[in-house]
Amino acid sequence: MECSKCRFENAAEIWFCGQCGNRLTQNAVAKPVKTIFESERKQVTALFSDITGYVAITERIDREEVWEITGRIFQGAAEILAHYDGFIERFAGDGLLALFGVPKSHGDDPVRALHAAREIHGLVASLSPRYEAGIGIKLSRHSGINTGLAVAAEIDHVKGTHRVTGNVINIAARLSNLARAHEIFVGFVTYRACRNHFSFEPLKPVFVKGKTEQIPLYKLLSSKVSKSFNIRSSHRLSSEMIGRDRDLYKLEMRIVKAIHGRGSVVNVIGEAGIGKSRLIAELKKCGIMKQATFLEGRAISIGKHLSFHPIIDIFKQWTMIADDDTDSAAFAKIEKTIRAVHPEESDEILPFMATLMGLKLVGRHAERVRDIESEGLEKLILKSIRELLIRKSELQPVIVIMEDLHWADASSIKLLESLYLLVEKYRIIFINVFRPGYLNTDTGTVTKVEEMLPDHYVEVLLQPLNDSDSKTLLDNMLEFKGLPRSVRTRIVEHAGGNPFFIEEVVYSLIDEAAVVRHNSGFEVTDKIKSIVIPPTINDVLIARLDRLETQTRELVKIASVIGRSFFDHIIRDVADYIDDIDNRLEHLKDAYFIKDRIRMQELEYLFKHALVQDAAYESILITQRKALHLKVAKSIEKLFKERLHEFYGMLSFHYGKGEDLEKAEEYLTKAGEESLRSSASIEALVYFQEALKLFIDQHGDSANPEKLLVLEKNIALASCRKGQFVDGLKYYDQVLERLGVRPSGSRIIEAVRFAGNLLYVVGKLFLSSNKAKRSPGRREKEIFETTMKRNETLVIADTGRAFSSMIRLLRMGDAFDITKTANGFRLWVGTGTVFSYMGVSL
């Protein structure tokens, strides 16, 4: 058959040209796949493989024999790759590049790639005896496999069109070059995904072209699974979504409207376990979602005081920032994303988005935010987010999903409320997912949205399943209807329409061998007769946890202390005394306690439901909880020491729970300062108040007055920025009293003081002296700066007292050179403005 590309004549049974590697389409075996024209980021696994000693082989035999060998290898490799749904990206010379996870992901693509690579190596070994005499050596291959993010577009199996780019492919090629005959080298993410299926030998980390740091390297040794591995034989408990078709339709219609220019705010409200996350998961699968940009953030159970946590989570995922990225790497990713969306305003938006993300600014970006007060900074951060969302929505509709919003901090709620107004003019949808009662009680957000945007607001209130739907869900999961009627009835009655309860009862039946796997489904055993259905979901979960092997149960408890989600490297560090963590985590996944995902380029585990985490946490003895919280805190300090400022709030939580009050107070103070820096004054106030309470509880009357001074001054500042001026003034007065300034007396005394201060200041204006003044002492600076801050608050809260306070400041400043203080120049400017109205020149 003649190749359409290079016109080389190939044997009839050959599918790929022996000259150039082009697919001979007449015999193409791949099934047609719809071309994808829109680019998307995908997690892919790249397999790069070469014939070992190929150059030497080409020098020993005729070109036609070389083409025959490579053609047979390519033909066999194509069949193997087709079996594992691998996409043949390129055949050239002796080289082969195949991709797994495009155009569709299977969930086990790294495993498929390794099986395919082993079989291709086996194919070459089987062909070797036929050609060894002619080439003088044994035929063999060496391969490299790597998993990571790539940008994929225009993929078509039949035409061979493709555009898949990313460093993941380059690294796979580098790994292949490092491998010797018969060897298969893999990268870290591939190893993580396949370690329970294959045995590996860790090798010394290496430098590869294109990477500034060494990368981990692993050599494949053998398979842990049967050679009869069948990629379609795995059986997992599942059911189509039951009883939520109308709710899903509501959400889909909002997206259709957004595509046609109408935004909306959607609140998905439901009790724990009712199916909120499942509904959102089904929405993500809808074909219409491909026409929109999808952004997702999640609040966490300790997030009430973690400033802007769900907002930051959205932008971390949008910009692909990993938790172990350095500040400079994170900054570069933010800059790249902003420039791609809004190049014209990127220099203006960048410093404020970086500030929100908690990054340290340098150079011109630091200059841009310097001296901007909290309120102004908050407005500029909001403006930057608005600009990004607006510009993105002009390119494509934007869907912002906020999971577990009932745990969000007040600053995030306030920011979201400001963003909701965008839906009136732009193709933006906000989908808020939360439990009933939380937001109404804490912030009134639900009511506000209904009032603000009556024509753009939709509420999806998830109701319990009815008995019929509950029975259908039960039958679907077990794939048979042979469960005794009495058992089915008890399960449905106790579940009360909660799908999560039904799922956990099914897993419990399997745990106890009352239901066992049989062929492609399940069957009932005699143990079903004595089975007890726990009355509540918590009882079900506790019973399942109790049946775990001791160390595996301990691992679940440790994970519950870390949080709803936990990164692989953190759980390994905290649970370093537990044996065989890999298999235990895999068992917990198989038992449906946890699931895993690649998030921000890292392996992360997530409790299947927050109720699982709660049940595991509550089962821990209090003394053990304290010890585990302390160990988690120390692990965070060790693993994230380069970016510890992002974890101050979390560290204060863990040290507080571990009752290391000194460290808790330290991190509460740091978290408050960090919150003020990012304009989250609500959380800053809470942090400082908790720090002050802890400090006084620890030290009582012997408390260090200097430390009290700092905390009270911070509380005053945060109170005023939050708009609580009366409280702020009270704390400023306490600070001044600690510094030795007399407190305010009666109105008569204050009037006399004001008259005396005013006469003194006016007299000095007319009897000015050129005598040089001394620099202020440390305490004088402290008093002056605090009085200045207090006066700024009075300008807003009580203008009459503000003028009196300003005159007092001027008299105080006559004792030294106030230009040597941080705000001395501002005082002169403000005073000059006031006196100019009086016809007096300063």
N, C-alpha and C positions, 0 to 999 in steps of 0.2 A: 504494500500500500504506500502511495506517495504522500510524503508530508507536505501539507499546504503551506508550511512556513519556509522550509529549506529545500524542498523538492527531493529529499533523499528517499530512495525506494526501500521500504521496510517489509519484512515478512508479514504475511497476512494475519497471523495470530498475535502480532505485537500491537499493543495499545498506545505505546508512547514511542516517539521517534528516537531511534538509537543515535542520531546525529545531534539533535538540539534539545531533546526532551519534551517537545511539543506533544500535546494530547492528540491522538489520531481519533477524531470525534466519531467516526463511523461505528467504532466498537466501544464507545464510552459506556462505562457501567454505572456511573453515578446517576441517581434519580434526579430529575429536574427539580431545581429549587428556585423559588422566586427571587429575582434579583433585589438586593437591598441598596437603595441609592442614597439614603440619608446616613451620614456618618454617626457612629455611636461608640462610646467607650465600652469595651467588653473585657471580661477576664478570659484570657485565652492561654492555652498551653501550646508551646511551639516545640516541635520535634525536628531537629536538624541531624542528618545522618550522612556519612560519607563512606566510600569504599576505602579500606586501609591499603596503602601502598599503590594507589591508583596510577600515579605517574610512572612508577617502575613497570606496572603491568602494560601500559600503553607503549612502552619502549621495547617490550619483548614479543608482542604479537601484533598481527595485522589489524588495521582500523576496523575492518568489517567484523572481526572476532570480538573486538572491544564493544562494538555496537550491539552485537548479539548478546553478550554478557549483560551489559547495562539494560538492554531492552527487556530481557527476561526478568532481571531484578526489578525493574520499574513495573512490569506487568504484575508480578507477584505482590509487590508492595502496594500497588493500587487496590488489589483485591482485599488485602489485609486492612488497609486504611478505610476502605468502604465499609467493611464489617464493623469497624469501631466508630463509624461516622466522622472520620477525620477528613479535613479539607486539604487537598493537595495544592499547596500554594506554588510550589516550583519544583520541577525536575531539570537539572542542568548538569551535563557531564556525568560525574559519579555522585553528585550531591542531590539530596532530597530534603525539601522543607515541607512539613505538614503541620496544619493547625487544627486544634481541637477547641470547641467552644464557639466557633463561627461556622455557619451563620446562626446556629442555635446552640444554647448551652444545655448540657445534660446533667450537671451537678457532680459528675465524677470524671470530668474530662482529663485531669492529670493521670488517673488510674488507666483510662482508655489509652492514653498516649504511651504509657509504660508497657502495657500489654502489646500494643502495636509494634513498638520498638523491639521488644524481645522476639516477637514472631518474625519481623523482618530480618533480624540477626540470624534467626534459625533458618529462614529461607535461604539466605546467602550461604550459610554453612552446608545446607543440603545440596546446593548447586556446585559447591567447591570441587568435589571429586571429579566432576565432568571436565573441569578446565585446568586442574592442578598441573597435569603433565605439560601442557602448553605454556602456562605462565610461570611455572617454577615455584610458585608459592601457594599457600592456601588462601582462598577467598574469605574475606571477613569485613565487617563494618564496625565503625565506632560512632557513637551518637551522643548528642547533648539535648537535654529537655529542660525547659524553663517555663514557669507560669507567672503571669502578671497582666497588667493592663495594656491594651492596645487600642488604637483607633481603627475601626473596621467599616468599610463601605464597598458597594458595588461587588458583592460576592455572588458568583454564579457557577455552580458545579460544572454545568455542561460546557459553557463558553470559556470557562477558565478565567473569567475576568475577576479582578480582585484589587483591593487597595487596603491592605492591612499593614499598619506601621506601628512601631513602638520598640522600645529598648529590649522588651522581652525576647524579640526575635534575634537581635544582635547577640544577646547574652547566650541564647541557645547555641548559636554558631560558635561562640568562643568556648563554650563547654565541650562541644564536639571536637574542636581542635585540641583540647587538653586531653581528651580520652585516647587510649591506645586500642589496639585490635581487640574486638569483642566487648569493649567496655561501654557502659552507658552511664554518663555523669548527669546529675540533676541539680537544680538550684534549690534554695531553701523552701520556697512556697510549695514547689512540687513535692519535695520530701515530706513536708507537713501533711499534705493531702493524701499521700500514698503510704505513709509509714506503717499503717495497720494492714496493708495489703502486701507489702514487700519488705525484705530485709535490706538494709543499707550499711555501708561503712562510711563514717564521717571522715573526710579528708581535711588536710590543712587548708584554711581559707586562702584564696588567691586573688591577685589583682588581674582584672581583665580590661581590655581596651574599652573606653567609654565610661568607666566607673572610677571615682576618685578613692573609694575605699575597698578593702578586700571583701569578697563575697563568700559565704559559706558554700561548701562543695561536698556532695555525697555521691558515692559509687553504688550502683545497684548490684546486689549480691544474688538474691533469689526471690521467688514469690512465696508469700505466706498462704496463698489460697490454692485451691484445687486447680489443676490444669484444665479442668472442664469448665472453667469460669465462663459464665454466660452473662453478658451485659444486660440482658433483658429478664434475668431470672430473679432479681431482687424483689422482695415483696415487703411493702411498708403499709402500715395501717393508714387508711385515708378514706375520705368521703367527699363527694361534691358538696358544695355549700348548700345547706338546707334552710329553707324558710326566710331567705334574705333577698329574694329576687327583686322585690319592689324597692328595697333599700339600695341595692346595687344600681337599679335603673335610675333612681333619683340622682345618684352620683354621676353616672354616665351622662345624663342629660345636662348636668351643670358643665361638664367638660365640653359637650357639643356646643353649648351656648358660648362658652369661653372661646372656642375656635372661631365662632362667628362674631366675636367682639364684646361679649357680655360677661363680666366677671361676677364673682359671688363669694360669700363667706358661708361655709357649711360646717355646722357643729354635729359631729357624730357622738351621741351620748349613750352610754350603756353601763350596766353594772360589771364588775370584774367577772371575766369568764364568759360573758354573754356573746362574744364573737366580734368585737370591734376590730381587732387586728386582722382577723380572718377576712372581714369585709374589705378592709384596705388592701390586703394581699390579693384578693380577687380583682379589685379595681385595677391594680398594677398590671394584671395579666391581660386586661382588655386591649384589643387592637387599637382603640382610639387613643390610648396613652402614648403611642408612638408619635402622635402629632403634637405632643406637648413636652416641655422641659419639666422634669420631675425633681423636686427638692424635698428632702425629708429631714426633720429634726426630732429628737426625742428628749423629753425631760426625764430625770431619774429621781428615785424615791428620796434621795437626800438633797434634791435640787432646789428646795425652797429658798435657800440662801446662796446658791451658786450663780453668781451674776451672769445673766444672759446665756446660760448654759445651752438651752435648746436652739437659740439663734446662732451661737457659735458652732453648734453641732451641724447645722445646715450648711454653713459656709466651709467648715472643715471638709465635709463630704463633697461639696461643690468644687472646691479647689484641690481635693485629694491630699490634704495634709495628714500625715501619719503622726501618731503620738510621739514617736522617737525622732521626728524631724528636728533639726536645729532651728533656731530663730531665723537664720539667714535662708535656710532651705524653705521654711514655711512662708517667709516674706516673698521669696521668688515665685512660689506657686500662686500666692494671692495676686501678685503683680501680673503674672501671665494670664490669669483668669479675667482680671479686670480689664486688661488691655484688649483681650479678645472680645469682651462684651461692649465696652465703652471706651475706645481708645482716645477719644477727644478729651475726656474728663479724667483719665486714669491717674494723672499726677495729683489731682485734687481729691479724688476718692480714696486713693491708696493709703495715705497716712491715717485716715479715720477708720477704715476697715481693719487695718493692722492694729490700731489701738483697741478696737472692739475685741479682737482676737487675743489681746494680751501680749502682743509682741513689743519688744523694746525697739524704739525708733532711733535712727542716727541721721546725721547730716541734715539735708534740707527738709526731710520728712519730720524730723524732730523739731526743727524750727517752726514748721507749719502749725503744730499743735501746741507749742510752748505758749504759756500765758493765757490760754483759752480757759475760761472758767467752766466749771462742771456743767452748768445749764447750757452754755453755748456749745460745749463739746458734745453733749447729748443730742442737741439739735442737728449738729453737723454729721454725727454718726447716722442719725435717722435719715437725713437728706441723702447721704451716700448710699444707704441701703435702698431707699426709694429710687434713686437714679439707676442703680443696677437692675432692679426688678422691672422698672419701666422700660429700659432699653432692651432687656432680655425678652419682655413680653411683646415688643415690637417685632422681634424676629420670630417668636414662637410663643404660643400660650404657656403660661407658667403655673404649675400646680405646686403649692407649698403645703405639705402635710406635717402637722405637729402632733406627734404621738404622745400620749400620757400627759396632756397639758395640765391635768390636775396637780401635777408635781412641779410645775414651772415656777420660777421666781417672779416676784412682782414687777421687776424691771422689764423682763421679757414680755409679760402680759401688757404692760403699758406701751411698750414699743410696738407690739402686734396691733393693739387698738389703733395706733396712729397709721399703721400700714393698711388696715382694712379699707380705708377710704379710697385706696387705689382701684378697688374693684368697680367703682362707678364709671371709670374712664378707660380702664386697661384690661387686657385679656389675662387676668390673674385670678386664681382661685385659692382661697385659704381653707383647708380642711382641718378642723381642730377635733382631736379625738380625746375624750375624757370621760370620767365617771360622773354620774349625776350628783348635784349638791355641792361640788367643790368650788367651782368658779362663782356660782351665785353667792355663796357664803363669803368667800374671801375677797372677791373683787367686783362682783356684779357684771362681769364681762358679757355674759349671755344676754342679759337684759339690755345692755348698752348697744350691742350689735343690732338687736331687733329694732331698737329705737332709731339708731343712726342710719341703718340701711334696710328699711322694710322691704324694698323691691329687689334687694340683692342677697337676702338672707334665707337660708334653708336649714331646717333642723331634721336630722335623722335620729329618731329615738328608737333604739333597738329594744324590742320586747322579748320576753322569754319565748322559747319555742312552745307550740302547743303539743299535746300528747302524741298526735299523729306524726308530726315532724320529729319529735324526740325518738320515737320508735324507728322511724326511717333512718335517722342518723345512726342509731345503734346497729341496725341490720346492715347498713352500708359498711361500717367499720369492720364488722366480723364476716361480711360477705356470705352470710347465710341467715336463715330465719328459724333455726332450730333451738334457739335459747328458750328454756322453759318459760311458760307464760308468767308464772308467779315471779320469776327473777326479773323478767322484762318489766313487769308492772312495778316492782319495788324500785328498780333503777329509775324509771321514769318519774315515779312519785317523789323520790328523794332528790332528783335533779332539779325539779321545779322549772324545767325549761332551760337550764343552763348547759350549753353544749360542752363547756370545759369539764363539768362534773361527769357527763356521760363518757367523754373520752378517757378521763382518768379511771373511771370504774372499769372500762374495757381493759385498760392496761393492767389494772389490778387483777382482773380475772385471769389474764395471761400470766402475770407474775406468780399467781397461786396455782397455775396449771389446771384451773377449772375450765379453761378454754385453751386448746393447743392447736398448733399449726398442722394442717393436713392438706397435702397436695398444694393447691393454689389458694386455699382458704383456711378456715378453722373448723374445729368440731368440739362438742361438749364432752367433758369427762365426768366420771361419777362424783368428782369433788364439787360439782356445781350444786349438789343437793345440800351441802353443809355450808355453802358460802354465805357470808354476812355482808350486806350492803351497808356501809357506813352512812350515818344520817346527814353528814355535812361534807362539803368539799375538803375542808381542812382535815377531817378524819380520814378521808380517802388518801390524801397526800401523805399524812403522817404514817399510815399503814404501809404505803409503798416505800417510803424512805426507810422504815424499820426493816424491811426485807432485804435491803442492800447489804452486801458484804461490808465488814467493818471499815476497812480503809476507803472503800468507795463512798460510803456514807460520810466519812470524815471529809472527803474531798468536796462533796456537795455542800457541806456546812461551811467550809472555808470559802467556797465560791459565793455563798449567800452573804458572807460578811463583806466581800469585795463589792458586790452590787448586782443589779439585774443583769448587767453585761460585764464581761471581764476578758481582758486580753490574755492570750496564751502565755506570754512571757511573765505576766504578773502571777497567774495561778501557779506556774511552775516554781517561781521564786518563793512564794509564801508556803506552798505545799511541798517543799524540798525534801521532807522526811517521808513522804508517801512513795511506795514502790510502784513502778510500772504505770505512771500517770497516763501514758498514751492509751493503753488498753482500757483503763478506767474511764477516761473521758469518752472513748468510743462506746463503752458499755452504757454510759449515761445518755449518749445520743440515741443508741438503739432502744433504750428504755423510755425515750421521749421525755426525759427530764430537761435536757438542754438541746440546743441546736448550734450549729456554727455557721460562720460566714466570713468572707474576706471583706474587711471594712478598712478604708483608708490604707490599703496595701498591707494590712496585718490580719493575722488569724484571730478572730474574736468569737467567744462563746456567749450565748444568750440563754437565760432561763426561758423555757417554753412559755411560761406565764409568770407574772409577778407573784401569783399565789404560791407557786412552787418555791420561789425564793423565800417568801414570808414563812412558809411552813418549815423549811429547813432552818432558817434563822431562829425561829422561836423554839426549835428543838435543842438548841445549844445551851448548855449550862452558862449561867451569867459569868462565872469566873473564866470559863473558856472563851466566851465572847470577848471579854476584855483583852485577853492575851492575843486573840486573833486580830482584833482591831489594831493593836499595837504593832503586830507583825506586818499587817497590810500597810500601815503608815510608814514603817521603816523601809518596806519594799519600794513604795512610791518614791521616798527620798533617795533611795539608791538608784533606781532605774530611770528617774526623770530629773536628776540633779541639774541638768543643763537648762531645763525649762520648768523649774519648780514653782515659779510664780503662777503657773496655770492651775496648780493643784493645792493652793493655800486653803481654799474652802474645804476641799475634800480631806486634807490633812487635819484641819481643825476638828472635823467631824469624827474621824477615826481616833485621834488622840483623846478627844472628849469622851467617846464611848469606851476607850481603854483606860480612862481615868488618870491619864498623865496630864494633870491640869496645867502644869507649867508650860508644856509644849502646846497644849490646846489653846491656852491664852496667847502664846507667841504667834501661832498661826491664825488665830482669830483677828489679831491686830494687823498682821500682814494681809490677810484677806480683805479686811476693811479698807486698808490703804490702796490695795489693788482695785477694789470696787470703786473707790473715789476716782482713781485714775481713769477708769473706763466709764465714768459717769453713772454708775449703778448706785446712786445715793441711798436707795431704799435698803439694799442689801448691806451697804457699808454701815448704815446706822445700826442694823441688827447685829452685825459682827462686833462693832465697837461696844455696844451695850452688853453683849454676852461676855466679851473680854473683860470689861470693867467689873461685872458681877463675879466672874471667876477670880479675878485678881483680889477683890475685897474679901471673898469667901476664903481664899487661901491665907491672906496676910492680916486681915482685920485692921486693928489700930496701928499695927507695925508696918503697914503698907508703905512702900517707897513713894514719897510725895511727888517726886519727879515723874514717876510712871503714871501716877494718878492724873497729874497735870496733862500729860500727853493724851491719855485716853479721854479725859473730859473735854479737851480741846477738839479732838477728832469727833466726838459725839456732837458737840456744838456745831461744828462745820457741816457734818452730815445732816443734822436736823434742819439747819437753815437751807441747805440745798434741796431738801425734800419739801420745803415750804412750811416746816413746823417752827416758826420764828419764836414763839413764846418759849418753847423748850430750849431752842438754841441760845436765846438770851440768858436763860437761867444757868446753862452750863458755862457760858462765857463769864458770867458774874462769879461763878464758883472758881473758875480758873484764875481770874483776877484777884479774888480774895486769897487764894493759895499763894499768889505772887506778892501779897502784901499790900494790895490796893484796897483802900477803905470801901466797904459796900455802900450802896445808896442809902441815904437816910430819909427823913420826912421831906415832904414837899417844900417846907419852909427852909430846911437846911440846904436842900438841893438848889433852891432859888438863890440863896445867899452865895453858895459856891459858884453858881453860874455867873452871878453879877461880878464877883471877885475875879473870876477867870477872864471874863469878857473885858473888864477894865484893864487887866494886866496885858492882855493880847493887844488891845487897841493902843494902849500906852506904848508898847514896844514898837508898834508900827510907826509911831511918830518920833520915838526916841531910839531909833535903831542904832545898833553898835556894830562896828566892823571887826570886833574882837573875834579871833578864831575860836571855834567851839571844839570841845573834845569829842572823841568818838564814844558812842554809847557802850555800856557794859552788856554782857550777855543777858542778864536779868532785865535790864532796861529795854533791850531789844524785844525780849519776850513780852513784856508788858505793853510796849508800844504796838507790836504786831497784833496782839490779842485784842487790844482796845480798837485798833483799826478794823479788824474783822467784825467786832461787835458793832461798830459804828455803821459799817456797810449794811448790816442786818437792820439796824434802826432806820436807815434811809427808806427801807421798804415797809417796815412794821410801824414806825412811829417817828415821823419827820421832825416833830418838835423836840423830842429827846435827842434826835440825831444831831441837830444843830448844837445843842448843849454839849454833847459828847465831842463834837469836832473842836469846839473852843477849848475844852479840857485837854484834848490831844495837843493842840497848839501850845498851850502853856507847858504841858509835860515835855514837849519837844524843845522848848527853849533852853533846857538844861544841857542839851548836847546837839550834835550835828545830825539832824534827822535824815539827811541825804545818805547817811551811812546805813540806814535801815532799808529793808526790802520795799516798803510801800511809802517811804517818806516823800518821794516826788509826787505820788498820786495825791497825798494829803495837800501839798501846796497847790496843785492844780484845782482840786475840789474847793479849797478855801478861797482861792483867787476868784473862782466863779461866783461864790456866794458874796464876797465883799465887793465885787464889781457892781452888783445890784445896789450896794449901799453907797457907791461913789467913793470908795476907799481903794487906793492903789497899794498893792503889796510890793 
